[in-house]
Amino acid sequence: MAKGAVERRWQKAEVDEAQAQALSGALAIQARTARLLVARGMRDAESARRYLDPQLSHLPDPFTMKHLLRAATRLADAIERKEAITLYGDYDVDGVTSSSLLASFLKMHGVEAGVYIPKRLVEGYGLNQEAVEHLASTGTRLLITLDCGITASEEIARANSRGMEVIVVDHHRCPPALPPAYATLNPQQDDCGYPEKVLAAVGVTFNLIIGVRKVLRERGAYAQGQEPQIRRLLDLVALGTIADMVPLTGVNRVLVHFGLLELRHAQRPGVRALMEVSKVKPARADSGDVGFKLGPRINAAGRLSDATVGVRLLLTEDLAEARKLAETLDAANGNRQRIEAEVFDAAKKKVDALGTLPAAIILADPEWHPGVVGIVCTKLVERYDRPAILIGEGGRGSARTAKGLHLYDAINDCAEFLTKFGGHRAAAGLRIPFAKVQDFTQALLARVLRDPEYGHETESTLVYDDELRPEEIDQACFAEIMKLEPFGNGNPEPLFKVPAQLRSLRVVGLDHLKLRLMQGQNGGLAGIAFKKGELANELTPGQSLELAAHLELNDFSGVETLELRVRELRPSPAS
């Protein structure tokens, strides 16, 4: 057990076995796969079929979204009039892909929209007055905010006074009073009829695009065979949706399923170049590649300097230019990883020095780079199984949830100490004077402890889906499990308890533990436990172990083999 990490109780997920057996028979799938479906909320054959075989026809009518017809009509007018349009996007992957998505769609209609991404370390999050003045001076008539704007009442009022109409495209929690925009697209509005409430901003943007195309179609704007094929834009929707960690269920699952198909074609030069520097094979790109390789590189520029590099990468039609931009992002990501490692190590030391883990981890250091505190929060949540808030330079902080806590609601109840904040159930950003950090910490800890949804058990629990013996793991088993893709928030990658004997072990790369088991294919199943090299001294060949692991396909020099990606391991209780 790594020093300071939480020692977890392992528990098998509880499922209704009768429901699982019914699904197995109705869908002709393995009982194990049926149990996985039941554990993910599938209770009947029809919902399970839609889950396993998503179709674009499953998408709801976009016009059930409040103000979508009004927004689509206004944007269609701007296209036909060739008005000056500026897209104002957030600097994270969701904002960058939303901006690139709408810019790509407008370009299909001969409209070159301006794209403005605020500099994170200079302007901060969201629409700001200086940017509004600048855009007004450039002649912008229609301003569309993407992944931001829902709380920007003063800035949007100023834009209106400067002759701009504003369409807000956002997905964050709405304030009591909405900004004075021409139209506001956000499924979280109380009176919005769109059935899916947890879209990423890029998903809201795609609904707007569907709406605009329909308005233009009904106006006779497209000659026969000339209607733009927006399906090929779904690669951007998949990138933003996965990276923003919204649940990959319902509408998001459909969008990501088809978006990954487009990503695998890698027809967009920026996507192909990004895959090259990330060492992602296009034909096998999955949600994990987006979440851990492609997304972080797009994010890196926005976290450290200038997010417009990501937009330029996704919009360029020149592969040579795309490769240069991808190299820039890759270098920024390497720098981000170095800074992130330093902050993570410092944060771990602070947590371990506490002795007893608090209900939530709240740490602040004016030396911490605000561009990496969100990533470090995620790592602290994984390590300690507690909600985490990290506050860095300038009082800029990020938060991630755990144990069922509705993070936005908890922070909102302590907002008196904050200068600014925003977010949703799983993640949030905030700004706070350092002088108020201690009071905020005390207030938030008290709020977490009385939260009705927060898990108050003192013992941390690792829940696995099922037990799987190494001898059972073959291509057929793997293919059946992969029917549940794409994996992500709301549809976690299946986790199995694997009992086995250790044949050999060694430390590889940057402190990773490489295992070989005595059982399984190819002379014993291989496994990799990332960042667990410190356990090498605690293990011996021949030892009986239990692994909590995911199945994956490893491609080495063109040879594909199944292996385990080990989350946790422990000596077998019988050993």
Secondary structure, DSSP 8 states (H G I E B T S, - for coil): --TT----EEEE----HHHHHHHHHHHT--HHHHHHHHHTT--SHHHHHHHHS--GGGS--GGGSTTHHHHHHHHHHHHHHT--EEEEE-SSHHHHHHHHHHHHHHHTTT---EEE---TTTT-SS--HHHHHHHHHTT--EEEEES--TT-HHHHHHHHHTT-EEEEE--S---SS----SEEE-TTSTT---S-----HHHHHHHHHHHHHHHHHHTT-S-TT-S--GGGGHHHHHHHHHHTT---SHHHHHHHHHHHHHHHHT-SHHHHHHHHHHT--GGG--HHHIIIIIHHHHHHHHHHS-THHHHHHHH---HHHHHHHHHHHHHHHHHHHHHHHHHHHHHHHHHHHTSS--SSEEEE-TTS-TTTHHHHHHHHHHHH-S-EEEE-GGGEEEEE--TT--HHHHHHTTGGG-SEEEE-SSEEEEE--GGGHHHHHHHHHHHHHT-TTS---SS-EEEESEE--GGG-SHHHHHHHGGG-S-BTTB----EEEEEEEEEEEEETTTEEEEEESSSTTTS-EEEETT-GGGGGG--TT-EEEEEEEEEEEEETTEEEEEEEEEEEEE-TT-
